[in-house]
Amino acid sequence: MASYFRRWRRLAAAAIGGVIALHAVAAAGQTWPSRPVTLVVPFTSGTTSDLVARALGEHLSRALGQPIVIDNRGGAGGNLGGALVARAAPDGYTLLLATTGPAATNKLMYKDMPFDPQRDFAPIVLIGKSPVIIVARRDLPATTLKDLIDFAKANPDKLNAGFPGNGTLGHVTGELLKQRAGITFSQVQYRGSTPIITDLLGEHIDLAMDSMAAYVPNIKEGKLRALAIAGAARWPGLPNVPTVAEAGVPIEASVWYALLAPTGTPPEIIAKVNAAANEALKAQQSKDIFDNLGIVAAGGSPTDLSSFIAGELAKWAPIIKAANITLE
């Protein structure tokens, strides 16, 4: 009988503790935020991710009534900043402006990931997508993607293509293009877009596959030739550049940006950030900034983002495996 009462007291204590915890979560959601919120950007200052975070941060600050502090933590393809947020307290005061890599595809390539994005992050909202663009040096004997494919088939291994780093979405898209179009070209890995553009302008490489923002000025000035955009539709900023699919190659590839929180963050806080971010994406200022960066605004619910990320992993996993892309 004594053991029965001890067991009953333990169960009652656990139930009371659960009720107290639920009330604490609800209270946290109602009072949050009561101090500044840190938005970690897992890349350096001045990158597209940084610009997106700062534009979004201004709107979130006004909507939530507290400063949004941008914390740039670049390194390891976004994994350093991602790990910082994965280890942070799930109280809503540390969020992550993630890109495709740290939010999804890095786990398919890095041998020792310090976190698992699907386990350690709670989805908040998909911010936007920036389609990968296929760009050529101005005097390449190909004015369309079909021309490029025909040239590559007639001249095996003669072309070389620059990518903004091993394992980046530009690199993986290049592997997918080779697979789908049945062509080959050599690869030149760079650190970022700027040296790629320099070598394209200097005619040291033939092609580039990268997120498009940095290339648009030179394309508009006629210094570089855009062959195709790997988006679902043509981008209004370059209306004469067709999609990759229009050239008969069924590829859609975009660098995307998403807001994430540490797993365990109260759902009331997730809902507040989601609502504020969706409102921010409707603002004209955000649209203007995104247009300049070549980003198509997204939005939606946390569930939408979770489903989107699952789809991205399913799409890119076999490509990365087939290309044997591994990173330290």
C-alpha positions as CSV (number, residue, x, y, z in Angstrom):
1,M,0.0,0.0,0.0
2,A,2.8,2.4,0.8
3,S,4.4,1.8,-2.5
4,Y,1.1,2.5,-4.2
5,F,0.9,5.9,-2.5
6,R,4.5,6.7,-3.4
7,R,3.8,5.8,-7.0
8,W,0.6,7.9,-7.0
9,R,2.5,10.9,-5.5
10,R,5.1,10.6,-8.3
11,L,2.4,10.6,-11.0
12,A,0.6,13.5,-9.4
13,A,3.8,15.5,-9.1
14,A,4.6,14.8,-12.8
15,A,1.1,15.9,-13.8
16,I,1.4,19.1,-11.8
17,G,4.8,19.7,-13.3
18,G,3.4,19.3,-16.8
19,V,0.7,21.8,-16.1
20,I,3.1,24.3,-14.7
21,A,5.4,23.9,-17.7
22,L,2.4,24.5,-20.1
23,H,1.5,27.6,-18.2
24,A,5.1,28.8,-18.4
25,V,5.2,28.2,-22.1
26,A,2.0,30.1,-22.6
27,A,3.3,33.0,-20.4
28,A,6.5,33.1,-22.4
29,G,4.5,33.4,-25.6
30,Q,2.4,36.2,-24.2
31,T,5.3,38.3,-22.8
32,W,7.8,37.6,-25.6
33,P,9.8,39.6,-26.6
34,S,10.8,41.6,-23.5
35,R,14.4,42.3,-24.7
36,P,16.4,42.4,-28.0
37,V,16.2,39.3,-30.3
38,T,19.4,38.0,-32.0
39,L,19.2,37.0,-35.6
40,V,22.2,34.9,-36.5
41,V,23.4,35.1,-40.1
42,P,25.7,32.2,-40.8
43,F,27.6,34.2,-43.4
44,T,29.8,37.3,-43.4
45,S,28.6,40.9,-43.6
46,G,27.7,42.2,-47.0
47,T,26.5,38.8,-48.4
48,T,23.0,38.4,-49.8
49,S,22.0,36.6,-46.6
50,D,23.2,39.5,-44.6
51,L,21.2,42.0,-46.7
52,V,18.1,39.9,-46.5
53,A,18.5,39.6,-42.7
54,R,18.9,43.3,-42.2
55,A,15.9,44.2,-44.3
56,L,13.8,41.6,-42.5
57,G,15.1,42.7,-39.2
58,E,13.9,46.2,-39.6
59,H,10.3,45.0,-40.1
60,L,10.5,42.4,-37.3
61,S,11.8,45.1,-34.9
62,R,8.8,47.3,-35.6
63,A,6.3,44.5,-35.5
64,L,7.7,42.9,-32.3
65,G,8.6,46.1,-30.4
66,Q,12.2,45.1,-29.7
67,P,15.5,45.5,-31.5
68,I,16.7,42.7,-33.9
69,V,20.4,42.3,-33.5
70,I,22.2,40.9,-36.5
71,D,25.0,38.5,-35.6
72,N,27.2,37.4,-38.5
73,R,28.8,34.1,-37.8
74,G,30.3,32.9,-41.1
75,G,32.3,29.7,-41.7
76,A,32.0,26.1,-42.7
77,G,29.3,26.7,-45.3
78,G,27.0,28.2,-42.7
79,N,27.6,25.4,-40.2
80,L,29.2,27.6,-37.6
81,G,26.3,29.9,-37.3
82,G,23.9,27.1,-37.5
83,A,25.5,25.2,-34.6
84,L,25.4,28.4,-32.5
85,V,21.6,28.6,-32.9
86,A,21.1,24.8,-32.5
87,R,22.7,25.1,-29.1
88,A,20.9,28.2,-28.1
89,A,18.1,28.3,-25.5
90,P,14.7,27.7,-27.1
91,D,13.3,30.9,-25.8
92,G,12.8,32.9,-29.0
93,Y,15.7,35.2,-28.3
94,T,18.1,33.5,-30.8
95,L,16.9,32.9,-34.4
96,L,18.6,31.8,-37.6
97,L,18.4,33.3,-41.1
98,A,19.4,30.1,-42.9
99,T,20.1,29.3,-46.5
100,T,19.8,26.1,-48.4
101,G,23.1,24.7,-47.0
102,P,22.8,24.9,-43.2
103,A,19.0,24.4,-43.3
104,A,19.1,21.3,-45.5
105,T,21.8,20.2,-48.0
106,N,24.9,20.5,-45.8
107,K,23.9,17.4,-43.9
108,L,24.1,15.5,-47.2
109,M,27.8,16.5,-47.7
110,Y,29.6,17.3,-44.5
111,K,31.1,14.3,-42.7
112,D,30.9,15.8,-39.2
113,M,27.9,18.1,-39.0
114,P,27.7,19.7,-35.5
115,F,23.9,19.6,-35.7
116,D,21.0,18.1,-37.7
117,P,18.8,20.8,-39.1
118,Q,15.7,18.7,-39.2
119,R,16.2,17.6,-35.5
120,D,17.6,20.8,-34.0
121,F,15.6,23.6,-35.7
122,A,11.9,24.5,-35.6
123,P,10.7,25.9,-39.0
124,I,9.2,29.4,-38.9
125,V,8.8,30.7,-42.5
126,L,10.3,30.5,-46.0
127,I,11.5,34.0,-46.7
128,G,12.3,33.8,-50.4
129,K,14.1,32.0,-53.3
130,S,16.9,33.2,-55.6
131,P,17.1,31.1,-58.7
132,V,20.5,29.8,-59.9
133,I,21.6,31.5,-63.1
134,I,23.7,30.0,-65.9
135,V,26.0,32.7,-67.2
136,A,28.6,32.6,-70.0
137,R,31.5,34.8,-71.1
138,R,30.4,37.2,-73.7
139,D,32.3,35.6,-76.7
140,L,31.3,32.0,-75.9
141,P,29.8,30.4,-79.1
142,A,26.5,29.8,-77.5
143,T,23.7,32.3,-77.0
144,T,21.2,29.9,-75.5
145,L,21.3,26.9,-73.1
146,K,20.4,24.7,-76.1
147,D,23.4,26.1,-77.9
148,L,25.6,25.4,-74.9
149,I,24.4,21.8,-74.6
150,D,25.0,21.2,-78.4
151,F,28.5,22.8,-78.1
152,A,29.4,20.7,-75.1
153,K,28.3,17.5,-76.8
154,A,30.3,18.4,-79.9
155,N,33.4,19.4,-77.8
156,P,33.6,17.0,-74.8
157,D,35.4,18.4,-71.8
158,K,36.4,21.6,-73.6
159,L,34.2,23.9,-71.4
160,N,35.0,24.8,-67.8
161,A,32.6,26.2,-65.3
162,G,33.1,28.3,-62.1
163,F,31.2,27.6,-58.9
164,P,31.1,29.6,-55.7
165,G,32.5,26.8,-53.6
166,N,32.4,23.0,-53.4
167,G,29.0,21.8,-52.3
168,T,27.2,25.1,-52.9
169,L,23.9,25.0,-54.8
170,G,25.6,26.4,-57.9
171,H,28.0,23.4,-57.8
172,V,25.2,20.9,-57.2
173,T,23.1,22.5,-60.0
174,G,26.0,22.1,-62.3
175,E,26.1,18.4,-61.5
176,L,22.4,18.1,-62.1
177,L,22.7,19.9,-65.5
178,K,25.5,17.5,-66.6
179,Q,23.3,14.5,-65.6
180,R,20.1,15.8,-67.2
181,A,21.6,17.2,-70.4
182,G,24.2,14.4,-70.9
183,I,27.2,16.8,-71.1
184,T,30.5,17.2,-69.4
185,F,32.6,20.2,-68.3
186,S,35.5,20.8,-65.9
187,Q,34.9,22.5,-62.6
188,V,36.7,25.5,-61.1
189,Q,35.8,26.1,-57.4
190,Y,36.0,29.7,-56.1
191,R,35.3,31.4,-52.8
192,G,32.2,33.4,-53.6
193,S,30.9,35.1,-56.7
194,T,33.3,38.1,-57.1
195,P,36.3,36.1,-58.3
196,I,34.1,34.1,-60.6
197,I,32.8,37.3,-62.3
198,T,36.4,38.6,-62.6
199,D,37.5,35.4,-64.4
200,L,34.4,35.4,-66.6
201,L,35.0,39.0,-67.6
202,G,38.7,38.1,-68.2
203,E,37.6,35.1,-70.3
204,H,39.6,32.7,-68.1
205,I,36.5,30.5,-67.6
206,D,33.5,29.8,-69.9
207,L,30.5,29.5,-67.5
208,A,29.2,30.1,-64.1
209,M,26.3,28.7,-62.1
210,D,25.5,30.7,-59.1
211,S,22.7,32.7,-57.4
212,M,22.1,35.5,-59.7
213,A,22.2,38.8,-57.7
214,A,25.9,39.6,-58.3
215,Y,25.7,38.9,-62.0
216,V,22.8,41.1,-63.0
217,P,24.6,44.4,-63.5
218,N,27.2,42.9,-65.9
219,I,24.4,41.0,-67.8
220,K,22.4,44.2,-68.2
221,E,25.5,46.0,-69.4
222,G,26.2,43.2,-72.0
223,K,29.5,42.2,-70.4
224,L,28.2,38.7,-69.6
225,R,25.6,36.5,-71.3
226,A,22.8,34.9,-69.3
227,L,21.8,31.7,-70.9
228,A,19.0,30.5,-68.5
229,I,17.6,30.9,-65.0
230,A,16.8,27.7,-63.1
231,G,13.6,29.1,-61.6
232,A,10.0,28.1,-62.0
233,A,9.3,31.2,-64.1
234,R,11.3,34.0,-65.8
235,W,12.6,36.7,-63.5
236,P,11.0,40.1,-64.1
237,G,14.4,41.8,-63.8
238,L,15.7,39.8,-66.8
239,P,12.5,39.1,-68.7
240,N,14.4,38.0,-71.9
241,V,16.3,35.3,-70.1
242,P,14.4,32.0,-70.4
243,T,14.1,29.3,-67.7
244,V,16.2,26.1,-67.9
245,A,13.0,24.2,-68.4
246,E,12.2,26.3,-71.5
247,A,15.4,24.9,-73.0
248,G,14.0,21.3,-72.5
249,V,16.0,20.5,-69.3
250,P,13.6,20.0,-66.3
251,I,15.7,21.7,-63.6
252,E,14.5,24.1,-60.9
253,A,17.2,25.2,-58.4
254,S,17.1,28.2,-56.1
255,V,19.1,29.3,-53.2
256,W,16.5,29.9,-50.5
257,Y,16.3,31.8,-47.3
258,A,14.4,30.7,-44.2
259,L,13.8,31.7,-40.6
260,L,14.4,28.9,-38.1
261,A,14.5,28.7,-34.3
262,P,16.0,26.2,-31.9
263,T,13.8,23.1,-31.4
264,G,11.6,23.5,-28.4
265,T,10.8,27.2,-29.0
266,P,7.2,27.8,-27.8
267,P,4.7,27.6,-30.6
268,E,3.2,30.9,-29.5
269,I,6.6,32.6,-30.3
270,I,6.9,30.7,-33.6
271,A,3.5,32.0,-34.5
272,K,4.3,35.6,-33.6
273,V,7.5,35.6,-35.7
274,N,5.7,33.9,-38.6
275,A,3.0,36.5,-38.7
276,A,5.4,39.4,-38.5
277,A,7.6,37.9,-41.2
278,N,4.7,37.3,-43.5
279,E,3.7,40.9,-43.1
280,A,7.2,42.1,-43.8
281,L,7.3,40.2,-47.0
282,K,4.2,42.1,-48.2
283,A,5.9,45.5,-47.6
284,Q,6.9,47.5,-50.6
285,Q,10.4,48.2,-49.1
286,S,11.0,44.4,-48.9
287,K,9.8,43.9,-52.4
288,D,12.2,46.6,-53.7
289,I,15.1,45.1,-51.9
290,F,14.3,41.6,-53.0
291,D,13.9,42.7,-56.6
292,N,17.4,44.2,-56.5
293,L,18.8,41.0,-55.1
294,G,17.0,38.7,-57.6
295,I,14.9,37.1,-54.8
296,V,11.3,36.0,-55.2
297,A,9.5,36.5,-51.8
298,A,7.8,33.4,-50.4
299,G,6.0,33.3,-47.0
300,G,3.6,30.8,-45.7
301,S,3.3,28.7,-42.5
302,P,5.9,26.7,-40.5
303,T,4.3,23.5,-41.9
304,D,4.8,24.9,-45.5
305,L,8.5,25.4,-44.7
306,S,8.9,21.9,-43.2
307,S,7.4,20.3,-46.3
308,F,9.5,22.5,-48.6
309,I,12.7,21.5,-46.9
310,A,11.8,17.8,-47.0
311,G,11.2,18.2,-50.7
312,E,14.6,19.9,-51.2
313,L,16.4,17.1,-49.4
314,A,14.6,14.4,-51.5
315,K,15.5,16.3,-54.7
316,W,19.2,16.9,-54.0
317,A,20.2,13.8,-52.0
318,P,20.6,11.5,-55.1
319,I,22.4,14.2,-57.1
320,I,24.9,14.8,-54.3
321,K,25.4,11.1,-53.8
322,A,25.9,10.4,-57.5
323,A,28.5,13.2,-57.7
324,N,30.2,12.0,-54.5
325,I,30.3,15.5,-53.0
326,T,31.8,15.3,-49.5
327,L,33.1,18.1,-47.3
328,E,35.2,18.2,-44.2
